[in-house]
Protein backbone atom coordinates (compact mmCIF):
# COMPACT_ATOMS: atom_id res chain seq x y z
CA UNK A 1 0.00 0.00 0.00
CA UNK A 2 1.15 3.54 -0.72
CA UNK A 3 1.76 6.11 2.00
CA UNK A 4 -1.40 7.92 0.89
CA UNK A 5 -3.51 4.74 1.12
CA UNK A 6 -2.15 4.04 4.60
CA UNK A 7 -2.90 7.56 5.77
CA UNK A 8 -6.48 7.26 4.50
CA UNK A 9 -6.89 3.84 6.14
CA UNK A 10 -5.55 5.18 9.44
CA UNK A 11 -8.68 7.25 10.06
CA UNK A 12 -10.91 4.25 9.47
CA UNK A 13 -8.72 2.18 11.80
CA UNK A 14 -9.02 4.76 14.56
CA UNK A 15 -12.80 4.95 14.21
CA UNK A 16 -13.03 1.16 14.32
CA UNK A 17 -10.69 0.89 17.33
CA UNK A 18 -12.55 3.54 19.31
CA UNK A 19 -15.94 2.00 18.51
CA UNK A 20 -14.97 -1.53 19.53
CA UNK A 21 -13.20 -0.32 22.69
CA UNK A 22 -16.28 1.65 23.66
CA UNK A 23 -18.65 -1.31 23.22
CA UNK A 24 -16.34 -3.73 25.05
CA UNK A 25 -15.83 -1.10 27.78
CA UNK A 26 -19.59 -0.82 28.38
CA UNK A 27 -19.92 -4.60 28.67
CA UNK A 28 -17.01 -5.06 31.04
CA UNK A 29 -17.90 -2.06 33.15
CA UNK A 30 -21.08 -3.91 34.07
CA UNK A 31 -18.87 -6.81 35.15
CA UNK A 32 -16.95 -4.53 37.51
CA UNK A 33 -13.86 -4.10 35.32
CA UNK A 34 -11.87 -0.95 34.62
CA UNK A 35 -11.56 0.62 31.18
CA UNK A 36 -7.95 -0.59 30.89
CA UNK A 37 -8.99 -4.23 31.25
CA UNK A 38 -11.70 -3.84 28.62
CA UNK A 39 -9.18 -2.25 26.23
CA UNK A 40 -6.77 -5.18 26.73
CA UNK A 41 -9.56 -7.61 25.87
CA UNK A 42 -10.67 -5.45 22.94
CA UNK A 43 -7.12 -5.72 21.60
CA UNK A 44 -7.26 -9.51 21.64
CA UNK A 45 -10.74 -9.44 20.06
CA UNK A 46 -9.51 -7.27 17.17
CA UNK A 47 -6.39 -9.36 16.66
CA UNK A 48 -5.84 -12.69 14.88
CA UNK A 49 -7.08 -14.60 17.94
CA UNK A 50 -10.73 -13.75 17.21
CA UNK A 51 -11.49 -11.26 14.45
CA UNK A 52 -8.64 -12.50 12.28
CA UNK A 53 -9.90 -16.05 12.76
CA UNK A 54 -13.62 -15.42 12.15
CA UNK A 55 -13.32 -12.60 9.58
CA UNK A 56 -9.86 -13.01 8.04
CA UNK A 57 -10.54 -10.90 4.93
CA UNK A 58 -11.93 -7.97 6.89
CA UNK A 59 -9.09 -8.24 9.42
CA UNK A 60 -6.49 -8.17 6.65
CA UNK A 61 -8.19 -5.11 5.15
CA UNK A 62 -8.60 -3.06 8.33
CA UNK A 63 -5.19 -3.97 9.85
CA UNK A 64 -2.73 -4.72 7.02
CA UNK A 65 0.84 -5.46 8.10
CA UNK A 66 2.06 -2.25 6.43
CA UNK A 67 -0.04 -0.14 8.84
CA UNK A 68 1.58 -1.51 12.01
CA UNK A 69 4.44 1.04 12.12
CA UNK A 70 1.89 3.88 12.08
CA UNK A 71 -0.15 2.31 14.87
CA UNK A 72 3.05 1.72 16.83
CA UNK A 73 4.04 5.40 16.63
CA UNK A 74 0.59 6.55 17.75
CA UNK A 75 0.50 4.12 20.67
CA UNK A 76 3.95 5.29 21.78
CA UNK A 77 2.67 8.87 22.05
CA UNK A 78 -0.31 7.65 24.06
CA UNK A 79 1.89 5.68 26.47
CA UNK A 80 4.29 8.58 26.95
CA UNK A 81 1.56 11.15 27.67
CA UNK A 82 -0.27 8.78 30.01
CA UNK A 83 2.86 7.97 32.04
CA UNK A 84 3.67 11.68 32.15
CA UNK A 85 0.28 12.31 33.78
CA UNK A 86 0.91 9.47 36.24
CA UNK A 87 4.14 11.25 37.21
CA UNK A 88 2.30 14.55 37.59
CA UNK A 89 -0.10 12.87 40.06
CA UNK A 90 2.74 11.10 41.91
CA UNK A 91 3.04 12.33 45.51
CA UNK A 92 6.74 12.12 46.38
CA UNK A 93 6.21 13.58 49.87
CA UNK A 94 3.91 10.71 50.87
CA UNK A 95 6.37 8.17 49.47
CA UNK A 96 9.10 9.37 51.81
CA UNK A 97 6.95 8.38 54.77
CA UNK A 98 6.34 4.91 53.28
CA UNK A 99 9.74 4.36 51.69
CA UNK A 100 10.79 1.45 53.90
CA UNK A 101 7.53 -0.44 53.45
CA UNK A 102 7.46 0.29 49.71
CA UNK A 103 11.03 -0.96 49.25
CA UNK A 104 10.24 -4.16 51.15
CA UNK A 105 7.03 -4.82 49.19
CA UNK A 106 8.83 -4.07 45.92
CA UNK A 107 11.74 -6.38 46.76
CA UNK A 108 9.41 -9.24 47.68
CA UNK A 109 7.34 -8.63 44.54
CA UNK A 110 10.47 -8.90 42.42
CA UNK A 111 12.51 -11.67 44.04
CA UNK A 112 9.82 -14.37 44.41
CA UNK A 113 8.18 -14.14 40.94
CA UNK A 114 11.62 -13.62 39.38
CA UNK A 115 12.83 -16.85 40.95
CA UNK A 116 9.72 -18.73 39.83
CA UNK A 117 9.97 -17.33 36.30
CA UNK A 118 13.65 -18.24 36.10
CA UNK A 119 12.95 -21.81 37.23
CA UNK A 120 10.27 -22.13 34.55
CA UNK A 121 12.64 -20.80 31.89
CA UNK A 122 15.34 -23.21 33.06
CA UNK A 123 13.21 -26.12 31.88
CA UNK A 124 11.78 -24.37 28.80
CA UNK A 125 14.88 -22.70 27.30
CA UNK A 126 15.58 -25.56 24.92
CA UNK A 127 12.07 -25.46 23.40
CA UNK A 128 12.38 -23.71 20.02
CA UNK A 129 8.61 -23.18 19.95
CA UNK A 130 8.86 -20.91 22.99
CA UNK A 131 12.29 -19.28 22.88
CA UNK A 132 14.35 -18.29 19.86
CA UNK A 133 17.14 -20.70 18.92
CA UNK A 134 19.67 -17.92 19.56
CA UNK A 135 18.38 -17.26 23.11
CA UNK A 136 20.68 -18.83 25.68
CA UNK A 137 19.43 -20.48 28.86
CA UNK A 138 20.70 -17.58 30.99
CA UNK A 139 18.99 -15.03 28.74
CA UNK A 140 15.74 -17.00 28.83
CA UNK A 141 15.88 -17.13 32.64
CA UNK A 142 16.54 -13.40 32.97
CA UNK A 143 13.81 -12.44 30.50
CA UNK A 144 11.21 -14.76 31.99
CA UNK A 145 12.10 -13.59 35.49
CA UNK A 146 11.73 -9.95 34.51
CA UNK A 147 8.44 -10.61 32.70
CA UNK A 148 6.99 -12.49 35.70
CA UNK A 149 8.09 -9.91 38.27
CA UNK A 150 6.94 -6.74 36.51
CA UNK A 151 3.91 -4.80 37.75
CA UNK A 152 1.58 -2.88 35.44
CA UNK A 153 2.51 0.48 36.88
CA UNK A 154 0.25 2.56 34.58
CA UNK A 155 -2.55 0.04 35.15
CA UNK A 156 -1.94 0.21 38.89
CA UNK A 157 -2.04 4.01 38.73
CA UNK A 158 -5.30 4.00 36.77
CA UNK A 159 -7.01 1.57 39.19
CA UNK A 160 -5.87 3.67 42.14
CA UNK A 161 -7.14 6.83 40.40
CA UNK A 162 -10.49 5.22 39.57
CA UNK A 163 -10.85 3.95 43.14
CA UNK A 164 -10.17 7.43 44.56
CA UNK A 165 -7.00 6.31 46.36
CA UNK A 166 -4.44 8.63 44.71
CA UNK A 167 -3.70 10.64 47.85
CA UNK A 168 -4.17 7.85 50.39
CA UNK A 169 -1.55 5.89 52.30
CA UNK A 170 -2.53 2.64 50.55
CA UNK A 171 -2.44 4.19 47.08
CA UNK A 172 0.94 5.80 47.70
CA UNK A 173 2.44 2.57 49.08
CA UNK A 174 1.25 0.59 46.06
CA UNK A 175 2.44 3.22 43.57
CA UNK A 176 5.84 3.57 45.23
CA UNK A 177 6.34 -0.20 45.37
CA UNK A 178 5.14 -0.58 41.78
CA UNK A 179 7.51 2.10 40.48
CA UNK A 180 10.52 0.50 42.23
CA UNK A 181 9.42 -2.92 41.00
CA UNK A 182 9.24 -1.83 37.38
CA UNK A 183 12.51 0.11 37.52
CA UNK A 184 14.30 -3.06 38.69
CA UNK A 185 12.58 -5.20 36.05
CA UNK A 186 13.64 -2.80 33.30
CA UNK A 187 17.23 -2.89 34.53
CA UNK A 188 17.14 -6.69 34.25
CA UNK A 189 15.71 -6.36 30.73
CA UNK A 190 18.58 -4.02 29.86
CA UNK A 191 21.01 -6.74 30.95
CA UNK A 192 19.15 -9.29 28.78
CA UNK A 193 19.28 -7.00 25.73
CA UNK A 194 22.97 -6.29 26.38
CA UNK A 195 23.85 -9.99 26.53
CA UNK A 196 21.62 -10.76 23.55
CA UNK A 197 23.55 -8.26 21.44
CA UNK A 198 26.92 -9.09 23.03
CA UNK A 199 27.22 -5.45 24.09
CA UNK A 200 27.68 -4.79 27.85
CA UNK A 201 27.50 -1.04 27.22
CA UNK A 202 23.72 -1.35 26.73
CA UNK A 203 23.23 -2.29 30.39
CA UNK A 204 25.75 0.33 31.56
CA UNK A 205 24.08 3.12 29.58
CA UNK A 206 20.61 2.01 30.65
CA UNK A 207 21.25 1.78 34.39
CA UNK A 208 23.83 4.58 34.73
CA UNK A 209 22.05 6.86 32.29
CA UNK A 210 18.70 6.24 33.96
CA UNK A 211 20.01 7.19 37.40
CA UNK A 212 21.76 10.28 36.03
CA UNK A 213 18.65 11.33 34.11
CA UNK A 214 16.42 10.98 37.18
CA UNK A 215 18.79 13.04 39.34
CA UNK A 216 19.08 15.77 36.68
CA UNK A 217 15.33 15.91 36.05
CA UNK A 218 14.36 16.03 39.73
CA UNK A 219 16.88 18.74 40.60
CA UNK A 220 17.89 21.01 37.69
CA UNK A 221 14.85 20.56 35.43
CA UNK A 222 12.44 20.82 38.36
CA UNK A 223 13.95 24.16 39.41
CA UNK A 224 13.88 25.50 35.85
CA UNK A 225 10.18 24.63 35.56
CA UNK A 226 9.19 26.19 38.89
CA UNK A 227 8.66 29.73 37.43
CA UNK A 228 6.17 28.27 34.93
CA UNK A 229 4.13 27.02 37.87
CA UNK A 230 3.96 30.56 39.25
CA UNK A 231 2.88 31.93 35.85
CA UNK A 232 -0.01 29.46 35.66
CA UNK A 233 -1.03 30.15 39.28
CA UNK A 234 -1.22 33.88 38.59
CA UNK A 235 -3.07 33.50 35.26
CA UNK A 236 -5.46 30.84 36.58
CA UNK A 237 -4.99 28.75 33.44
CA UNK A 238 -2.26 27.28 31.24
CA UNK A 239 -1.44 29.14 28.05
CA UNK A 240 -0.65 27.41 24.78
CA UNK A 241 2.96 28.60 25.01
CA UNK A 242 3.48 26.99 28.42
CA UNK A 243 1.84 23.77 27.21
CA UNK A 244 4.20 23.62 24.21
CA UNK A 245 7.22 23.97 26.52
CA UNK A 246 5.91 21.19 28.75
CA UNK A 247 5.31 18.85 25.80
CA UNK A 248 8.81 19.54 24.48
CA UNK A 249 10.30 18.65 27.87
CA UNK A 250 8.25 15.43 28.04
CA UNK A 251 9.26 14.34 24.55
CA UNK A 252 12.93 15.02 25.27
CA UNK A 253 12.72 12.93 28.43
CA UNK A 254 10.99 10.11 26.53
CA UNK A 255 13.57 10.31 23.74
CA UNK A 256 16.52 10.08 26.13
CA UNK A 257 15.28 7.09 28.13
CA UNK A 258 14.30 5.34 24.90
CA UNK A 259 17.77 6.11 23.52
CA UNK A 260 19.47 4.49 26.52
CA UNK A 261 16.98 1.57 26.24
CA UNK A 262 15.12 1.93 29.52
CA UNK A 263 11.99 2.77 27.48
CA UNK A 264 10.28 6.06 26.78
CA UNK A 265 7.57 5.75 29.43
CA UNK A 266 10.06 6.12 32.27
CA UNK A 267 11.45 9.36 30.93
CA UNK A 268 7.90 10.70 30.67
CA UNK A 269 7.11 9.53 34.21
CA UNK A 270 10.19 11.22 35.69
CA UNK A 271 9.40 14.44 33.84
CA UNK A 272 5.89 14.28 35.27
CA UNK A 273 7.31 14.13 38.79
CA UNK A 274 9.49 17.17 37.99
CA UNK A 275 6.48 19.31 37.04
CA UNK A 276 5.17 22.04 39.39
CA UNK A 277 2.15 21.06 41.47
CA UNK A 278 -1.05 22.92 42.31
CA UNK A 279 -2.88 24.71 39.49
CA UNK A 280 -0.15 23.74 37.01
CA UNK A 281 -0.71 20.01 37.57
CA UNK A 282 -4.49 20.41 37.53
CA UNK A 283 -4.33 22.19 34.17
CA UNK A 284 -2.11 19.49 32.67
CA UNK A 285 -4.59 16.85 33.77
CA UNK A 286 -7.54 18.84 32.42
CA UNK A 287 -5.94 19.42 29.02
CA UNK A 288 -4.08 16.16 28.33
CA UNK A 289 -5.91 13.39 30.20
CA UNK A 290 -9.19 13.10 28.22
CA UNK A 291 -7.59 12.91 24.75
CA UNK A 292 -4.83 10.57 25.94
CA UNK A 293 -7.03 7.99 27.64
CA UNK A 294 -9.96 8.14 25.22
CA UNK A 295 -8.10 8.44 21.91
CA UNK A 296 -4.41 7.50 22.07
CA UNK A 297 -3.91 4.87 24.78
CA UNK A 298 -6.38 2.29 23.35
CA UNK A 299 -4.18 2.03 20.25
CA UNK A 300 -1.44 0.35 22.30
CA UNK A 301 -3.74 -2.44 23.42
CA UNK A 302 -4.90 -3.00 19.86
CA UNK A 303 -1.29 -3.06 18.65
CA UNK A 304 -0.47 -5.73 21.24
CA UNK A 305 -3.62 -7.65 20.33
CA UNK A 306 -2.54 -7.72 16.68
CA UNK A 307 0.62 -9.58 17.80
CA UNK A 308 -1.29 -12.07 19.96
CA UNK A 309 -2.38 -15.39 18.46
CA UNK A 310 -4.01 -17.45 21.18
CA UNK A 311 -4.62 -20.19 18.60
CA UNK A 312 -0.90 -21.01 18.87
CA UNK A 313 -1.63 -22.43 22.33
CA UNK A 314 -3.13 -25.54 20.78
CA UNK A 315 -1.84 -28.55 22.72
CA UNK A 316 -2.53 -29.91 26.23
CA UNK A 317 1.12 -29.24 27.08
CA UNK A 318 0.86 -25.55 26.17
CA UNK A 319 -2.40 -25.15 28.09
CA UNK A 320 -0.86 -26.78 31.16
CA UNK A 321 2.10 -24.44 30.74
CA UNK A 322 -0.29 -21.48 30.58
CA UNK A 323 -1.93 -22.59 33.83
CA UNK A 324 1.47 -23.07 35.47
CA UNK A 325 2.61 -19.61 34.40
CA UNK A 326 -0.62 -18.07 35.73
CA UNK A 327 -0.35 -19.80 39.13
CA UNK A 328 3.35 -18.95 39.51
CA UNK A 329 2.74 -15.32 38.57
CA UNK A 330 -0.25 -14.90 40.87
CA UNK A 331 1.14 -16.68 43.92
CA UNK A 332 4.65 -15.32 43.48
CA UNK A 333 3.60 -11.68 43.26
CA UNK A 334 0.45 -11.50 45.38
CA UNK A 335 1.53 -13.67 48.32
CA UNK A 336 5.06 -12.24 48.46
CA UNK A 337 3.83 -8.62 48.50
CA UNK A 338 1.18 -9.45 51.11
CA UNK A 339 3.81 -11.02 53.37
CA UNK A 340 6.20 -8.08 53.02
CA UNK A 341 3.44 -5.57 53.81
CA UNK A 342 2.44 -7.52 56.92
CA UNK A 343 6.04 -7.64 58.12
CA UNK A 344 6.09 -3.84 58.02
CA UNK A 345 3.02 -3.43 60.16
CA UNK A 346 0.28 -3.10 57.55
CA UNK A 347 -3.12 -4.48 58.55
CA UNK A 348 -4.32 -7.75 57.03
CA UNK A 349 -6.85 -5.83 54.91
CA UNK A 350 -4.34 -3.30 53.56
CA UNK A 351 -1.68 -5.99 52.99
CA UNK A 352 -4.19 -8.07 51.01
CA UNK A 353 -5.14 -4.97 48.99
CA UNK A 354 -1.47 -4.22 48.23
CA UNK A 355 -0.80 -7.81 47.16
CA UNK A 356 -3.83 -7.72 44.87
CA UNK A 357 -2.89 -4.38 43.28
CA UNK A 358 0.73 -5.42 42.71
CA UNK A 359 -0.44 -8.57 40.92
CA UNK A 360 -1.81 -6.52 37.99
CA UNK A 361 0.55 -6.72 35.02
CA UNK A 362 -1.42 -5.31 32.07
CA UNK A 363 0.31 -2.49 30.25
CA UNK A 364 3.95 -2.94 31.33
CA UNK A 365 3.78 -6.70 30.79
CA UNK A 366 2.58 -6.11 27.24
CA UNK A 367 5.42 -3.64 26.65
CA UNK A 368 8.13 -6.03 27.83
CA UNK A 369 6.59 -8.92 25.88
CA UNK A 370 6.44 -6.85 22.69
CA UNK A 371 10.12 -5.98 23.13
CA UNK A 372 10.96 -9.66 23.63
CA UNK A 373 9.04 -10.64 20.51
CA UNK A 374 10.46 -7.81 18.38
CA UNK A 375 14.04 -8.56 19.47
CA UNK A 376 13.64 -12.28 18.75
CA UNK A 377 14.05 -13.45 22.36
CA UNK A 378 10.71 -15.26 22.56
CA UNK A 379 8.48 -16.94 20.00
CA UNK A 380 4.79 -16.11 19.27
CA UNK A 381 3.50 -19.10 21.28
CA UNK A 382 5.18 -17.95 24.50
CA UNK A 383 4.09 -14.39 23.72
CA UNK A 384 0.47 -15.61 23.58
CA UNK A 385 0.84 -17.55 26.85
CA UNK A 386 2.29 -14.53 28.65
CA UNK A 387 -0.36 -12.19 27.21
CA UNK A 388 -3.08 -14.49 28.58
CA UNK A 389 -1.37 -14.43 31.97
CA UNK A 390 -1.21 -10.61 31.84
CA UNK A 391 -4.89 -10.32 30.94
CA UNK A 392 -6.06 -12.78 33.60
CA UNK A 393 -3.96 -11.33 36.43
CA UNK A 394 -5.16 -7.85 35.50
CA UNK A 395 -8.74 -9.05 35.05
CA UNK A 396 -8.87 -10.37 38.62
CA UNK A 397 -7.34 -7.26 40.20
CA UNK A 398 -10.33 -4.90 40.47
CA UNK A 399 -12.93 -7.51 41.60
CA UNK A 400 -10.54 -8.95 44.22
CA UNK A 401 -9.52 -5.49 45.40
CA UNK A 402 -13.14 -4.36 45.81
CA UNK A 403 -14.01 -7.58 47.61
CA UNK A 404 -11.15 -7.02 50.06
CA UNK A 405 -11.19 -3.23 50.39
CA UNK A 406 -14.70 -2.30 49.28
CA UNK A 407 -15.90 -0.29 46.31
CA UNK A 408 -15.34 3.44 46.03
CA UNK A 409 -19.05 4.03 46.73
CA UNK A 410 -19.12 1.75 49.79
CA UNK A 411 -16.02 3.39 51.25
CA UNK A 412 -17.57 6.83 50.72
CA UNK A 413 -20.70 5.72 52.60
CA UNK A 414 -18.61 4.40 55.47
CA UNK A 415 -16.66 7.66 55.69
CA UNK A 416 -19.92 9.65 55.61
CA UNK A 417 -21.44 7.49 58.35
CA UNK A 418 -18.28 7.79 60.43
CA UNK A 419 -18.28 11.59 60.02
Buried (B, 14 or more C-beta within 10 A) or exposed (E): EEEEEBEEBBEEBBEBBBEBBBEBBEEBEEEEBBBBBBBBBBBBBBBBBBBBEEEEEEBEEBBBEEBEEBBBEBBBBBBBBBBBBBBBBBBEEBBEBBEEBBBBBBBBBBBBBBBBBBBBBBEBBEBEEBBBEEBEBBBBBBBBBBBBBBBBBBBBBBBBBBBEBBEBBBBBBBBBBBBBBBBBBBBBBBBBBBBBEEEEEBBBBBBEBBEEBBEBBBEEBBEEBEEBBEBBEEEEEBEEEBBEEBBEBBBBBBEBBBEBBBBBBBBBBBBBBBBBEEBBBBBBEEBBBEEBBEBBBBBBBBBBBBBBBBEBBEEEEBEEBBEBBBEBBBBBBBBBBBBBBBEBEBEEEBBBBBBBBBBBBBBBBBBBBBBBBEBEBBBBBBBBBBBBBBBBBBBBBBBBBBEBBBBEEEBEEEEEEEE
